[in-house]
Amino acid sequence: MSKKFNGFESNMIKEALRNHSKKLEAEIASLQSLDKNPIFAPGFFDIAIDDIIKKVDSMTLKKDRNV
């Protein structure tokens, strides 16, 4: 069994991370619209998840990377 992701696995993980980031950012915006102070600043999850996506890319087979 390979220790690296193939293209399909990599794309599934990255798409899930992007969707999760959108959901979290929407939650932050929703809290702000209610005049509440969320623990995380807007954009935090976009940056954090971009870093995770870079790690996924580095753990993907070279032939399957779309970098």
C-alpha positions as CSV (number, residue, x, y, z in Angstrom):
1,M,0.0,0.0,0.0
2,S,1.3,3.4,-1.0
3,K,2.1,6.0,1.6
4,K,1.2,8.8,-0.8
5,F,-2.2,9.9,-2.1
6,N,-3.2,9.3,-5.7
7,G,-5.0,12.0,-7.6
8,F,-8.5,10.9,-6.7
9,E,-7.7,10.7,-3.0
10,S,-5.9,14.0,-3.1
11,N,-8.8,15.8,-4.8
12,M,-11.4,14.3,-2.4
13,I,-9.4,15.5,0.6
14,K,-8.8,19.0,-0.9
15,E,-12.5,19.4,-1.9
16,A,-13.6,18.4,1.6
17,L,-11.2,20.9,3.2
18,R,-12.4,23.7,0.9
19,N,-16.0,23.0,1.7
20,H,-15.3,22.9,5.4
21,S,-13.4,26.2,5.2
22,K,-16.4,27.8,3.4
23,K,-18.7,26.5,6.2
24,L,-16.5,27.8,9.0
25,E,-16.0,31.2,7.3
26,A,-19.8,31.5,6.9
27,E,-20.2,30.7,10.6
28,I,-17.8,33.5,11.5
29,A,-19.7,35.9,9.3
30,S,-23.0,34.8,10.8
31,L,-21.7,35.4,14.4
32,Q,-20.4,38.8,13.4
33,S,-23.7,39.8,11.9
34,L,-25.3,39.0,15.3
35,D,-22.7,41.4,16.9
36,K,-20.9,38.5,18.6
37,N,-17.1,38.2,18.7
38,P,-16.0,34.8,17.3
39,I,-12.8,33.3,18.7
40,F,-11.3,33.1,15.2
41,A,-10.8,36.1,12.8
42,P,-12.3,36.1,9.3
43,G,-9.8,34.5,6.9
44,F,-8.2,32.3,9.6
45,F,-9.6,29.1,8.3
46,D,-8.8,29.9,4.7
47,I,-5.1,30.4,5.6
48,A,-5.0,27.3,7.9
49,I,-6.7,25.1,5.3
50,D,-4.5,26.4,2.5
51,D,-1.5,25.2,4.5
52,I,-3.1,21.8,5.0
53,I,-3.8,21.6,1.2
54,K,-0.1,22.2,0.6
55,K,0.7,19.3,2.8
56,V,-1.7,17.1,1.0
57,D,-0.1,18.1,-2.3
58,S,3.3,17.2,-0.9
59,M,1.9,13.8,0.1
60,T,0.5,13.2,-3.4
61,L,2.2,11.1,-6.1
62,K,4.1,13.4,-8.4
63,K,2.4,12.2,-11.5
64,D,-1.0,13.1,-9.9
65,R,-0.2,16.5,-8.6
66,N,-2.0,19.4,-10.3
67,V,0.3,22.1,-9.1
